[in-house]
Each structure stands twice: as C-alpha cells, then as structure tokens.
C-alpha cells in the first residue's frame, strides 16, 4: 500500500476532512486517511493500493485543502511486515 505524509505547522485553522476532501482523495486511489500531530505540527497520512503518491502529491495537497499552505511532503521509503519469532 502506497503512503504519503503531509506535514504542516499547526496554526489556528483546524484540519478538516470534509466530504468533498474525502471524495477527492478517493478519486486519487486513497483508501485511508490518518491525522496525527502534537502542539506544533500536524501530519496527514494518506494510503491506498491504487494511490501513486509521487505523481499525485500536488493533487493530494489540493484534495486536502492545503495547496495554499507551506507543507512538507514525505514519501514512503520502505514497508516491513513484522511477525513474532518462532
């Protein structure tokens, strides 16, 4: 599953995932969205089997409503499955 993380400063604006944001992300092949952060940083994690994060990063920013904000975009470098040792 492909993953893209969009980091931004946390400010007075709330991070909203409106129905139109979710629909736009779905059209990009996104299957799930996570929202994480701390006092100063907000991160939106988008994932999907049919999602191409490298080609769709700018479109994903627009779909999230953050195209006008300064953001940092992180791309997935590796994915490792972990299971208990036997």
Backbone torsions as a table, in degrees:
resi	resn	phi	psi	omega
1	UNK	NA	128.6	179.8
2	UNK	-77.4	147.1	-176.6
3	UNK	-134.9	144.6	174.4
4	UNK	-136.3	135.2	177.9
5	UNK	-118.6	127.8	178.8
6	UNK	-112.0	115.6	-179.7
7	UNK	-101.5	140.2	177.1
8	UNK	-149.6	157.7	174.0
9	UNK	-65.8	141.2	176.2
10	UNK	-86.3	123.6	179.4
11	UNK	-127.1	-161.5	-176.9
12	UNK	-70.7	-18.1	178.8
13	UNK	-76.9	137.9	177.1
14	UNK	-80.5	148.8	172.3
15	UNK	-84.6	115.9	-178.4
16	UNK	-114.9	135.7	171.0
17	UNK	-111.5	90.1	-179.0
18	UNK	-77.8	164.6	175.6
19	UNK	-55.5	-35.1	179.7
20	UNK	-71.0	-34.9	174.8
21	UNK	-62.2	-47.7	-177.9
22	UNK	-63.1	-41.9	179.2
23	UNK	-63.9	-42.1	179.4
24	UNK	-64.3	-41.1	177.6
25	UNK	-65.4	-39.4	178.0
26	UNK	-60.1	-38.2	178.0
27	UNK	-66.3	-22.1	177.3
28	UNK	-84.7	-5.7	-178.6
29	UNK	96.5	10.3	178.8
30	UNK	-76.3	132.9	-179.8
31	UNK	-106.7	-23.9	179.2
32	UNK	-149.5	152.5	-180.0
33	UNK	-132.2	132.3	175.2
34	UNK	-120.9	146.4	179.8
35	UNK	-125.0	119.8	-179.1
36	UNK	-135.2	161.3	178.1
37	UNK	175.8	-178.9	174.3
38	UNK	-135.1	-159.3	-175.6
39	UNK	-64.7	-27.1	-173.8
40	UNK	-118.1	-16.7	-174.3
41	UNK	-129.6	142.6	176.4
42	UNK	-121.9	136.8	178.4
43	UNK	-128.4	134.0	174.4
44	UNK	-111.2	123.3	-179.2
45	UNK	-108.2	119.3	178.4
46	UNK	-116.4	138.0	-177.2
47	UNK	-137.9	150.4	174.8
48	UNK	-176.0	147.0	178.9
49	UNK	-68.6	-36.4	-177.8
50	UNK	-98.1	10.5	-176.2
51	UNK	-92.0	129.6	176.2
52	UNK	-108.6	94.5	-172.5
53	UNK	-64.4	-31.9	-178.5
54	UNK	-69.8	-47.2	-179.2
55	UNK	-74.6	-27.8	-172.0
56	UNK	-107.0	12.6	-175.9
57	UNK	-59.0	-49.8	-179.2
58	UNK	-63.8	-39.5	178.4
59	UNK	-66.9	-36.7	177.0
60	UNK	-65.3	-40.2	176.7
61	UNK	-58.9	-45.2	178.6
62	UNK	-64.0	-41.9	-179.6
63	UNK	-63.3	-32.1	178.6
64	UNK	-82.5	-8.8	-178.9
65	UNK	77.7	24.7	-178.5
66	UNK	-118.3	16.1	-177.5
67	UNK	-62.0	-25.6	-179.1
68	UNK	-91.7	1.5	-178.5
69	UNK	-105.4	155.5	173.5
70	UNK	-80.5	119.3	-178.1
71	UNK	-130.6	160.5	171.2
72	UNK	-114.4	133.5	-177.8
73	UNK	-110.2	126.3	178.0
74	UNK	-110.2	135.7	179.2
75	UNK	-107.8	147.3	179.7
76	UNK	-65.0	129.7	177.5
77	UNK	-102.0	-31.3	-179.0
78	UNK	-157.5	157.9	173.8
79	UNK	-139.9	123.3	-176.4
80	UNK	-122.9	126.9	174.2
81	UNK	-86.0	136.3	-178.4
82	UNK	-117.6	135.1	175.9
83	UNK	-137.4	156.5	179.7
84	UNK	-63.6	143.1	177.5
85	UNK	-69.4	144.3	178.5
86	UNK	-112.5	NA	NA
